[in-house]
């Protein structure tokens, strides 16, 4: 673990909570330049608000970082995200050439890194970031559980 990983994941968790407060699935992401510690971009899930099924936190953060840096290659940067990226997001991570991905909770149903498609393990994957899984996984998973449990309760 790198010195600032915990603090950066806590920032992503705060974004995830903000998404939950807006009735979006609680997933947050930030992109950091590890050389300086500067947060380049941050985002939270917003497919409902944006009417866009691709508006996952990771995708929005990647778009913001690319625009801010004026480059579609984000080589050397680190993405922190509260949930294992899905296959779509893993593909975007590879295309952006992010240097490192740190995620919280595993996603056995919809994940695309350690589960499901395992995008970075495919021979057709052209760029494989360093991956660290499970940072603040308990906090990330609990936020997701609370959010979805509240939606499953019968309305009175």
N, C-alpha and C positions, 0 to 999 in steps of 0.2 A: 504494500500500500504506500502511495506517495503522500507526503505530509498533508496536503490540502484536500485529499479525497473526501474525508468525512465532512468537512465544511461545505464542499461543493455539492455533495449528495444531499445535505440538509437544505441547501438552496433549492435543489430540484424537488425535494419533498414539500417545501413551502409552495412552490408552483403547483404541485399536484393537489395540495389542499385548496388552493385558489380555484383550480379547475373543478374540484368537487363542489365547492361553494356555489359555482355557476352551473351545477347539474351536469357537468361533463365528467367522463371517466377520469379518476384522479391520477394522472400521469404528468410528470414534469421533466423537463430536460434543460440542461445548460451545456454550452460549448465553451471551453476554457483553453487559453494558450498556456500550456504548462511551463513555458520558459519565463513568463512574466506573472502568471496567476490571474491575468485579466480575463474577465468574462466577456466573450465575444458576442454571444447570443444566448437568449433564454426563451423558453416557450412552454406552454401547457397544452394539453389536449383541447381541441376546439372544433371537432367535426360537426357538432350540432349547431353551434353559433354561426359557423362559417358555411353551413350547408355544403360541406366538403368532406367526403369520406377519407381523403388523404391528409386531413389536417391533424395528424398525430403530432405529439410534442416534438419528436425527433425530426420529422420532416420540416416543421415550422422553424425549429432552431437551425437546421442545416440551411434552409433558404435565407434566414436572417444573416447568418454568418457569411454565406457566400456573397450576399449583397453588400454587407458591411466591408468585407475585404476586397470586393471587386474580383473575386476568383472563385470558380466552381470547385477548385481543389482545396481541401481543408487539411492538407497533409501536416502532420505533427500536432494537430489539435486533439483535445480529449472531450468526448461526449459523456456526460453523466445523465443517466435516465433512471427513473424509479422502477421501471418494469422492463423485463427482457424484451428487446425490440422484436416486432413481428417480422415476417419475411419481407414485406414492402419496405419497412424502415431499414432492415439489414441490407437490402439491396441498395438503398440510397446512401447508407453509411459507406458501403464499398465504393460506389460511384464517386462519392465525395473524397475518398481516400483519407478518411479520418484516421489518425494514428492510434487512438486508443478509445475503447468503449468500456465504461464502468456502469454496471446496472445493479439495481437492488433486487427485487423479487423475481424469481423464475416464473415463467408462464408456460406450463406444460401443455395447455390447450392451444394457445395462439402464438407462442414464441417462435422465433426463426433463427436463433443463435445456438442455444444448447438443446432446444427441442424442435420438433416439427421439421421444417425444411433444412435447418442447419446451414444456412446460406454460406457462411464463411468456410465451411468444410467441403463445399462442392468444387469439383475440378474446374468448373467454368467460372468460378469466382476469381476475378482479376486482382483484387486487393483484399487482404485480410488484416484487419486491425488487431492490435493486442486487446484481449478481452479479460476483464475482471468481473466476475459475477458475485452477487450476494452481499454487496456493501449496503448496510442498513436494510437488509432484506426483511427483517421482522417488521420494522416500521412501515416499509413500503407495502408489504402484504396486508398488514392490519388496516391501513388506510383504504386499500381496495376492498377488503372484506366488509368493513363498515359501510362503505358506499353502496355496494351491491346488496348487502343485507337489508338496508333501509329501503331499497327499491323493490325488494321481494315481499315486504310486509304487506298483508292485505289492508286496503284502505277502509277506514271505518265509515 
